[in-house]
């Protein structure tokens, strides 16, 4: 790989003195430079205004890079910013007159022109003619581009005005409508915001009692509906894949469990599933901290590097941001990478790359580019400060554009890997950290079954209250359901399975219509992912209509879990907490049937 560092000596208004040790990136990286019989970078350094030197440097460096397959760093200094960093960061505010004068003299184009003249490649008259043609070509292209952009918008404005002017009413509001139309017509370069804003204001003022205006109001309403659909496509589409390979189109295949299926640990289910993936999909590969030689810290890849090679099951350094970056690049080139982040709380170090680069890729290119990267990590329940956080709200609100899957066990996790490898969407799969040693039955169709995304699973049927949860909390909820059953409370327990997408078939709403009471339960902070689930069910799905009692949430405390088993018990929600909250709801609903216990 060849990397160019274009160095003007500044980071916006802050000079390299504060940006780079030794004020020179190539000097700083000397320790990485290739030495005799030792691997490393090749480092080249030239000034950006020296055209022939740049040509020689790149010709030599790229040749060595391609021939010897070695990384090359090109450090190009002496660059200038003819227009500054931005309109709010004028160079005159932080550069001296001497610096600005030097930049004018050593502007790359000024020096390039001088080199052409000094070497008699062209004369002044010829260069002036070339520059004049170039300026005209650029201005013509600019004008054509602006016209191509403006013409459709102007036609949209004309359509609105024609629709409004089809009828005229003598009511008082007609004057306000005429003024809105007049103001819209005066805008020389309208944008769609102007048109939609005007259209909505006109619709508000259309007389509802005048028979003349009723057809216009219907026409305007239809126009507005069409425009909003068009603009949704223009500005809000392709956050996720719209192709046939969208994860939403991957049909579910149930894991086949028989009475005589082997009982194994959760990590063995994952290991067998990964073995099948790598055996059948030559594009699949996985990399991360401790993934390769030892087969992952939880042994879910045990023996697979020896079987499939260290190019497909690969160790990396402790560098989450570049693990994600590496996965994005591989996925964009058509491979099917799985980038492992060892623990969920380590995901913080890669969050910026996930949010800015991966989550926006399909959206900002309107489906023109995609990177179906799978990020594998583990989290939720564990004792102690580290590796135990469950900040789902931070993630789901930062990486819209990436599906977030939260399986309760490794059978479900394996099915999600299979689903996402059959799709062209990126996904984050969070394995439950305390599930690797728990016992599960090995599916007969390991590596083949698929868990559909966005489809909750109803784990127990009930009539009194609905509990909604996911991940490691499912096991806790199941324990609480049994305790509540002993006191005559019937619970419908629903595992959402994926937070993005969320409950596509409204399983939770249908349960709420029956129980009329609901609890959202997880290990995120208060107001975290439980608030997200409430918004989805009560607001988006309209679940508020079916409530007979206040909706409740049960979450972890605001801090990380305290040390020790007792610290975990009093920091995170447990089965007794679930019992107490649900019993309190039932007591408030029917005090006689459910008297106070404590």
Buried (B, 14 or more C-beta within 10 A) or exposed (E): EBEEEEBBBBEEEEBBEEBBEEEBBBEEBEEEEBEEEEEBBBBBBBBBBBBEBBEEBBEEBEEBBEEEEBBBBBBBBBBBBEEBBEEEEEBEEBBEEEBEEBBEEBBBEBBEBEBBBEEEEBEEEEBEEEEEEEEEEEEEEEEEEEEEEBEEBBEBBEBBBEBBEEBEBEBEBBEBBBEBBEEBEEEEEBEBEBBBEBBEBBBEBBBEEBEEBBEBBEBBEEBBEEBEEEBEEEEEBBBBBBBEBBBBBBEEBEBEBEEEBEEBBBBBBBBBBBBBBBEEBEEBBBBBBBBBEEBBBBBBBBEBBEEBEEEBBBBBEEEBEBBBBBBBBBBBEEBBBBBBBBBBBBBBBBBEBBBEBBBBBBBEEEBEEBBBBBBBBBBBBBBBBEBBBBBBBBBBEBBBBBBBBBBBBBBBBBBBBBBBBBBBBBBBBBBBBBBBEEEBBBBBBBBBBBBBBBBBBBBBEBEBBBBBBBBBBBBBBBBBBEBBEEEEBBBBBBBBBBBBBBBEEBBBBBBBEEBBBBBBBBBBBEEBBBBBBBEBBBEEBEBEEBBEBEBBBBBBBEEBBBEEEEBBBEBBBBBEBBBBBBBBBBBEBEEEEBEEEE
